Amino acid sequence: MRAMRAHMTSVTTVALGVVLALGLAGCASYSSSFAVIESDMAAQRFDAALRTLEQQYQPGRNQVVHLLNKAMLERMKGDYAASNTSFEAAKTRMAELYGVSIREQALSFMVNDATRSYSGEIYEQVLLHLYMALNYLQLGDLINARVEALQVDERLREITQKAPENRYTEDALARYLTGMIYEERGEYSDAMISYRQAYEAYGRYQKNYGMGIPDYLKHDLLRLSEKIGLKSELRQYKKEFGIEKWMNTAELAEQGELVFILHNGLAPVKQEHATTVVDPATGHVVRIAVPYYQTRATPVTGVRVTAGDASAMGGVAEDIDAIAAQDLETKMPAITARAIARAVVKAQMARAARENARQQNQNNAALASALAGLAVEVIGVVTERADTRSWLTLPARIHLARLPLPPGSYTIKVDLLGNLGQIVTTQEYPNVVLRQGAKTYLSPHWIPPNDSSTRRAP
């Protein structure tokens, strides 16, 4: 009788464990630890955000995502050299993880996708190069900015070859920035190729994400078509864009140019959607967990840049929120298939545990079998988690404005605008020097003081 009570107590304990597991599963995610960091980011306390990030870091499978977030915080702080050092470390680790080990693949199949080392989503791997190039441009280093632009081209070719089904096989802003780098260096043929690629990529963006082609790019295509002597192409662009006047290459060379790039808000957060049910056919507890994106709203939808009497409106040049959502949507069939396969394997393991216990404990076969099977099911439920890791310090959207001005020193006024054109906030950047024939880049980050989120349905 005492042995019977001991078995009953053990079964009760495990059953309570199942209840607790069902109640707690899905509450935590990788982004949960970022609340304090995001608050410090919004308040521009970047040193505090970096300290918290370092305190939370646990070396291992999350090294890449840690380095990406660290690099972006250093960039927000204005330490562009340190930011690129961290980006370079992330790039090196990504290359090392390019072929995921067989051991990690097997473990992720048995446990969950988050057991694999994080190597970055495809769009994150491309945006790493974009941000390294922007850092170099802030440092006035066109040569290394060009190197990163070439690496963007190489990475995009790999994506097109290895993941043609993915909607994200081109990055329009990366191509556009590459064209601007080439043009400033006087490499007009290469610049024209990049502008064409950006134009084609924005055409895909229009179809996939509902984005338009920036007016600035239209003027670039007209200017370089004229410069290189591509008369047929020039006629085509004039007809398509309905533009008859633009600043030609000689006129632009007499000016300085402000390139203002706003990194607006924060990218969506990966959360977990889990379903835990009892299979009526077998009585086994089955849990399926998959990721989904939760958007983080920003009141800023537009930008107006003013210097003296001149002004320019900024448009969305990259919608990371939309890119991330579409990227995950493309991968969901495979993610769901893996989750279902794991559930089947875990159910088989529970059955095997029950049978093994029955054979080894003939005297109390029923209790031993129930206990063993329930214990394995608890492990299966608790370990079934969605991979919710992502580059959380990316912006939701990137806005671009370009303003040619006579060479000199300016106070740049930037109005961040809401849906109705109202001013949400105004920022000023004094003593911005524009040099003749050169581009000056300003690329600040803006995060709402009280970042609110709206959940996208899973």
N, C-alpha and C positions, 0 to 999 in steps of 0.2 A: 504493500500500500504506500509506503514511504517513497519507493522508487517511482510509483505511479504519480504521486503528488509532485515529485521533482520534475518528471517529464512534463506534467501539466504546467508547472511554473515556467519551465523553459519555453514551451510553446506560447504561453501568454506573453512572455517577454519579447519573443521574436515578433509576435503579432502586433504588440505595441510599437515595435520598431518599424513595422510596415506602415502603421498609421502615421507615425511621425514622419517617415520618409515621404509618404504621399502628401502630407501637409506642407513639408518644407521644400520639396523638389520644385525647382523652377523659380524659387524666390530670388536666388542670387544669380548674378551674371558678371561677366568680366567688367562691365561698365559700372557696376554697383560701387566699386571702390573709387570712382572718379568724381563723386559729388563734391568733395572738398576741393579737388584740383580745378574743376570747372568754375566753382565760386571764386577761387583765386584768379583764374584766368580772366573772368568777367571784370574783376576789380583791378586787373593789370598788376597783380602781385605774382609776377612770374618766378621770382626767386623762391617764394613760399610754395608755389605749385611744383617747382622742380624738386624741392626738398621732400615734399609728400610723395612725389613719384618715385624718388630713390628709396624712401622708407618702405614703400609698398612692394618694391621689385623683389621677386624671387627668381634667381637665375635658373635657366632651364628652357622649357618649351616656349616661353613668352619673350625671349630676348629680342626678336625682331620688332614686335609691337611696342615693347618698352623703348627701344632706340628710336623708333619713328616718333613716338610721343615726346620723348626727350628732345629730339632734334627740333620739333616744331615749337616747343616751349622756349628753347634757346633762341630760335628765330624770332618769336614774338617779343622776347626780351631785347632783341637788337644785336645779339651776339652771333653774327652770321658765320664767322669762322668756326666757332664751337659747334654751331648747328650742322655745318657741313662735315665736321669730324664725326659727329654722331650719325649723320646720314650715310657717310662712307662705311662706318662700321655695320650699319643695317644692310647696306648693299652687299658687303662681303659675306655676311651671314646668310642672306637670301641666296647668294650663289652657292654656298655650301649646302643649303637645303634644297637645291633645285631638284635633285632626285631624292625623294623621301625614302628613308631606310625601310627595308622589308620588315624589320622588327616593329617600327612605329606604325606601319600600315596594318600589321596583324593586330597590334594592340588596339588601334582605333576601331578595327572591325569587332573586336571582342568587348571593348569598354565603351568608348565614345569618340567622336571626331576631335574633341579638345585634347586628347592625349597626344596628338601629333604636334611637332614643333611648328609654330606659326611662321609661314614664309611670306605672308602678305597676299591680299587679293590682287588680281591682275592689274586693276586700275590703281591700286596703291603702289605697286612696283613701278608703274610709269610715272605717277605723280611724285615719287621720290626724286626722280631725275629733274622734273619740272621745278621742284622747290630748291634743289641744289643749284640749278641754273639761275633761279631768281636770287638766291643768296650771293652767287658770284657777281651778278649784275649789280646788286646793292653795294658790293665791294669794288665795283668798277673793273672787274676782271672778265673782259670779253672772251679771252682765249679759253679759260676753263668753262665759261658758260657755253661756249661752242662745243666743247668736248661732251658736256652733259646732253646737249641737243643731239649730237651724233648717237649717243647711247639710247636716247629716246627712240630714234629711228630704228636702231638694232633691236630693241625690245619689242617694238610694235610689229616688226617683221616676224619675230618669233611667235607672237600671239596669233597673228594671222595664219601662220602655218600650222600651229599646234592646237588652236582652239577656234577654228573658223565658225563654229556654231554660236560663239559668244557675240552678243551685240556690240560689246566694247572691243573693237579691234583697231580703233584709231582714237587718238586724243587730239581734239581740234585745237585746244588752247596750247598744248605742247608744240604742235606744228606751227601755230601762229607765232608763238614766242621765238621758235627757231628761225622763222622768216625774218623777224625783226632783228635778231642777232646777226644774221648773214647780211642783211641790208646795211646795217650800221658799219659792218666791216668792209663794205663795198663789193661783196660777193653777190652780185645782182642775179646771176643765173641760178645760183643755189637758193637765193631768197625767193625767186619766182617759183621754183619747184615747191618750196615749203608753203608758200602762200596758196598755191594750187591745192596742195594736200590738205591744208587747213580748210579751204573752201569746200572740198569734197567731204571732209569730215564733218563740217557744220551741216552739210546737206543730210548726212546720216543722223546727226543730232536732232535735226528738225523732225525727221521721221520717228526716231526712237524716243526722244525726250521732249519734243515740242519746242525746241529752241530755234531762234532765227540766226541768220548770218550777220555778224557785226558789220555795221556800216563802215567802220574803219578798214576792215579787210577788203571791202569792195574798192575803196580808194587806193589801197596798196596794189591790188591787182591791176587797176587802171594805170597807175603811175609806172609800175615796172613793165607792163606790156608796152607802154609808150617808150620807156627808157631803152628796152632791149630791141625794140623795132618789130614787135609781134603784132603786125597790123590787123590780121584777121581776128586774132584773139581780142585785141583792143575793141574792134567793132562789135564783137559778140558781147563783151562785158558792158559796153555802153548801152547796147540795146536791152540787155537783160536787167541791168541795174537802173536804167533811166537816169544816168548821171552824165552831165555834159561838161562840168568843170571840176577840177581837182588840182591839188598842189603837186606840181611836177617835181622831179628829182632835184633839179637845179635850185628851185625855190625852197625846197625842204632843207637843202644843204646850207642855205643861208640862215636857217633858224636853229634854235635848240628845240628839243621836244620833251615834254613831260609825259611819261607813261605811268598812269596811276592804276594800280591793281589792288582792289579791295577784297580781302578774304573775309567773307560775311557769314557770321553765325558759326554753328558747329554741325558737322556731318551727322547723319542719322546713327542711332545706336542699335546694335544687334541685341535683341532680347530673345528669350526662349518661350516657345509655345509648346506645352506638353500635354499629352492625354494619357491618363492612367485608367485602365479598365480591367475587369476580370473576364477572361475568355470563357464563355459559357460552355464550350465544348470540352475544355480541359480543367477549368477551375483555376488556371494560372493567372497571376497578376502580370499584366503587360503594360509597359510604358513606352511611348513614342515621343521623342523630343526633337523639334526642328527650330532653326532660327528664323526670325523675321526682323525687319527694320522698324524702329520707332523714330519718327522725325522729331527734330528739335526746332521749333518755330523761331523765326526772326522777323521783327517788324520792318526791317530794311529791305526794300525791293528795288531801289535805284540809287544812283550817285550823280551828283553835280559837282564838277571841279571848276574853280574860278581862280584866275590869277590876273589881277588888275582889272581891265575891262573885258578880258577874254574868258570864255567859259566853254565847257564841253560836258555832255551827258555821257554817263557810263552805262553800258548794257551788260547783261549776263554773258560771260564768255565761257563759263564752265559750270554745269549744274551737277555737283558731286552727289547731292541727295538723289537725283534721278538716276545717275549712273550706277550708284551703289544698289538701289532697289532693283534695277533691271539686271544687274550682274548676278544678284542673289536669285532672282526669278529664273534665270537661265540654269542655275546650278541646283535648284530645288528638286527636280526629279531624281537626280543622283543622290542628294542628301537624304531624301525621303526613303529611297530604295535601301540605302545603307542602314537607316534607322529600323526599317522593317526587318531586314535581314538579321540585325543584331537581336531584335525581339524574338525572332524564331530560334536563334542559337541559344539565347538565355533560357527560353522555355524548355529547349531540349536538355540543357544543363540541369535545370530543376528536376525534370523527369528522371534523368540519370542519377541525380543525388538521392531522390526518393527510392529508386530501385536498389541502389547500392546500400542505403541504410536498411532497407527491408531484408536484404540478404545477410547483412552483418548483425542484425539484432532480431533474431527469430522470436525471442520472448516478448518483446514489446514492439513488434514490427510496425504496427499502425502508427503509434506515436513517434517512433524514430523516423519513419518515412515522412510523416507530416512535417516534423521539425526540420529535417534536412532539406526537404523541398522548399519550405518557407524561408529558410535561411538563404538559400541560393536566390530565391525570388527577391528578397530584400536587397541583396547585393546588386541584382540586375536592375531593380527600380532606382536605387540610389545612384548607381553609376551611369545611368542613361541620361546624358545631358547634351544639350545642343552646344555647338561651338559658337560662342558669342563674342569672340575676340575681333577687334577692328581698330583701325587708326582713328582714335576718338578725337584727336586735336585737329583733324582736317576741317576746313570750313564747309558749310552747306552749299554755298555758291561763291563763285569768283566773278567780280565785276571788273570791267576794263574801260578806261577812258584815256584818250590821247589828245594832247593839246600842244600844237606847235606855237612857239613864242620866240621873239627876238632874244638873243643871248643876254644873260643878266641874272640878277638875284631877285627872287620873288618870295612873297608870302602866299602859300597855296591854301585856299579855303575849300573845304570839302563838306558839302551838305549830304548827309545820308537821308534818303527819302523813303516815305511809306507808300502804301498802296494808292493813296489819293494824291500823291505828290507833296504831301506835307513833310516838313523837316522833322525828322526823328531826333537828330543830333547834328552838331556842326563841329568839325575839327579843323585846326589850323597848323600848318607846317611852315615856320619862318625860315628865311635864309636858304631857300632851295635854289641852287645854282644850275642854270642851264647853259651849256656850252654849244657853240656853233657846230652844226653838223653831227651832234651827238644826242643820244637819248639819256634822260635822267629818270631812273625808276624809283617810284614810291610804292611800297606794297604792304600796307599795314593790315592788321587783323582787327576785326570788331566783333565782340560777343555781347549779346544783350545782358544787361546787369542782372535781370531775373529771367534766366533762360527757361522758358516753358516749353513743354513738348506736347505734340498731338500724336496719338498712336495710330499707325497705319494697321489696318486689319491684317491678321496673319493669313 
